[in-house]
Amino acid sequence: MALNDAESLAKAKDLLKTATSKQTRLKALAKALEKLKKADDLERQDYLANLDTAFAKLEKDDLDQENYGAWLEDIRVRLRSLRQSAQHRLMQGLKSEFSEESFKILSDRPLSLYLHPFTLEVNFEEAKSAFSYAREVLASTSLDVQDIARLHAQQIEEFRKIRIDSKSFFTKLRTAYQMQCLKESLPPRAHVNLVDLLTPLAWLWDKPGTTKKSLIPLPKYLLAYQLQKLRKDKLLSYNGSQLDLGVATGGSTRKKSNVLYIPQGPSEGQYYLSITFTN
């Protein structure tokens, strides 16, 4: 039965969609194979991971699976072995660099470590690691233990340079809160979003690393750090004012840019949404 023009065009569009989708999958595979071809051996974990990912996205009729199945399984076995070896070397190296009190495994897949006071996320596939605080990424480096230790020391020094004492922070935080209340025409003791205080706090900060002229907000991780330090110093009440934080509920945590995560230990913490001051 002959197809009319509309039916024939619909078939053509459907075939184009299928061909384009297949071409995209094979292009990703070709890119992964091109990288592997340039390697001297099969020791590049990131290259093998890219290849494994590209294969996983293929459909049955994209490639002769029977012809390449055994080879692919060999690649995956090598990849698992490389991951285990890399993780073992990394863990042994870090244990020699950091004390038992400042080192803790948070999760194994993906590997996440606590290196006081930061979290270290390890990505073996991309051969890199990244430090974060309060679930905010600070900086990344390689998987080399010395590079990680060096960056850890640098981040500690950065925090030391930019932080302020808790009494000064309490005063600046209260002033920033009052500024925001005036801006929004809010009554005293109103709840203000914590993230809305980042810009006025940047104006009030008097430490290196903050920029007033360009209105760059204070980093979220720094606000989280100072609030946690305030708790540790038992200074939630000072100079006639009491600070209260509003916990973020399930709905408000969907958009992480609107809330602030405050760590309370290696793996504990809480998202907060708002702040208020009372006499």
Buried (B, 14 or more C-beta within 10 A) or exposed (E): EEEEEEEEEEEEEEEEEEEEEBEEBBEBBEEBEEBBEEEEEBEBBBBBBBBBEBBEEBEEEBBEEEEEEEEBEEBBEBBEEBBEEBBEEBBEBBEEBBEEEBBBEEEEEEBBBBBEBBBBBBBBBBBBBBBBBBBBEBBBBEBBBEBBBEBBEBBBEBBEEBBBEBEBBBBBBBBBBBBBBEEEEBEEEBEBBBBBBBBBBBBBBEEEBBEEEEEEBBBBBBBBBBBBBBBEBEBBEBEEBEBEBBEBEEEBBEEBEBBBBBBEEBEEBEBBBBBBBEE
